[in-house]
Amino acid sequence: DDFAGLEGCNEILNVTRPDVVRAVHRGYFEAGSDAVETNTFGANLANLSEYDIAGRIFELSEAGARLAREVADEFSTPDRPRFVLGSVGPGTKLPTLGHTKFVALRDAYEQEVRGLLAGGVDAVIVETAQDILQAKSAIIGAKRAMAAEGRPVPLIAQVAVETTGTMLLGSEIGAALAALEPLGIDLIGLNCSTGPAEMSEHLRTLSKHARIPLSVMPNAGLPELRPEGAVYPLSPDELAEALAIFVREFGVRLVGGCCGTTAEHVRAVIEAVGQVTPARRRPRSEPGVSSLYQAVPFAQDASVLMIGERTNANGSKAFREAMLAGRYEDCVEIARAQTRDGAHVLDLCVDYVGRDGAADMAELAGRFATASTLPIMLDSTEPDVIRAGLERLGGRCVVNSVNYEDGSGPGSRFQRTMELVREHGAAVVVMCIDEEGQARTADWKVRVATRIIEDLTTNWGMRVSDIIVDTLTFPISTGQEEVRRDAIETIEAIRRLKKRYPEVQTTLGISNVSFGLNPAARQVLNSVFLHECVQAGLDTAIVHASKILPMSRIPDEQRMVALDLVYDRRRDGYDPLQKLMELFEGATVSSSKASRAEELAALPLFERLQ
Ligand code: THG
């Protein structure tokens, strides 16, 4: 009867049996806990919808928070306050799998957290996350609630890593860290799924790389299914010992118990952990992005980070035709081919005149979200198109791009796009364009870049290492006098910028430099230009990865002429542009049919290894 016909809806007990819920809280405080969680794990859209009471999210959250608050206040003393953590569980519908929409989840989580805040919680804990996109929707909803209520409280995010070593949908812990930390959470950690033993390596990763404090709440061991139900094998002392080690070795600052832990477990944990000094962590944060599955740092050993250019409706006829015809599987295949060809990130651009860009982006980003193991760079001038991508991708994206073309005031594209970048914790490409147009000289490029970097770090909370400056280049292949020095200025701008901001990332759309030349000449010029840019400090490049040749594979004469073109070394009777065109007259690209991977596969084993 206590369930009022909603059998299994534990949150309803917050209003039908407040005495029972209070008694559970009391048990934990009596055992010595500093904090308890509210009975609101299922006060979310998916769970309450199953009982047809989605309209009661706020009410049941507030009621749950109030009960815990009352009991915490009973136990609080001036020397020892007791705290209430507002529990935000994942719900049963995962946005990455298309069970529900990001926006619906986000808005329902906002309601839930508004209720928790109204009921008096001290902090919010988004826990047991199985899908990074779901965790993002909860965190963003929680942030919105705090802003709306004018009451910011600490925000804890905990993910559930399965015995497989990943989250339910295949995410490595590093992918979750890269995506969630930039959202402005205060602690990150793990809970549920397994006992402490299985969590150890993931916690080690967090301890090494997270800039924020860590929390952990394991189950009392891996559950064993018995006829009488799930049995959790860890004794109170065993759990306590494991958590004490986490505190001593990984510097964890918040510990607790999840499934199968009783007040007895908590008592043992408090006794053991109370004796331990937490390790002092010296985390080394790795700037980068992530897909649903893996983190990809911007810094690539002995290489430039390659951003695949082919998933672009303007930049690839094949991709455009597939998209226009609704052959989305072919679009995904182009993404996969780039992954095989050695790209580290994929640039996704759907912009095409006369199309509904937001719908195209939603369709393709939704597919890439699970089909691509590589992080996505969302390439569009339209904030609504960028938003459509951000709301479907669980990993951390790059937004490509912002600039000062129409200033940075209210309503500008810059401002509308930066609001999305900030809320979704994305990295961002900054173009060297200002109110006067595209910067043409190194001085001008560095001046614009400096202005935007200072703006983003001062006013938008960005870290320098999450800003990717595109120093931009025009095609130097047209022969017009005013573009002859473009590559020189671009390379010089990279060098100066990296000197002024060693932590900033730089990028270039490399293929732009050679528009109009024949494909064989483009391949050589692009490769030589990229090589020079990397020497100057370029960190990332938008390229067709399989078409980039190592310098050793370009015949000397071709390489010298391309270098002369890049550095505008014209002499009497010698124009490197003319010469390059002559050298490649009628030439075809040998690898245009075979991809680099196929070429390598055709070599004898030892040459291939070499
Ligand atoms: N900076 C940033 N983003 C960018 C660019 C940049 N995004 C788009 C573009 N420039 C980089 N991407 C491409 C993609 C393809 C080509 C050039 C740049 C390209 N495509 C061939 C062509 O058009 O001739 C291939 C055509 C085909 O296969 O159909 O050259 O500068 N931040």
Residues whose N, C-alpha, C, O or C-beta is under 5 A from the ligand:
A	BS01	THG	E309 N312 N314 G315 S316 K317 A318 N400 S401 V429 D470 L508 G509 S511 N512 I542
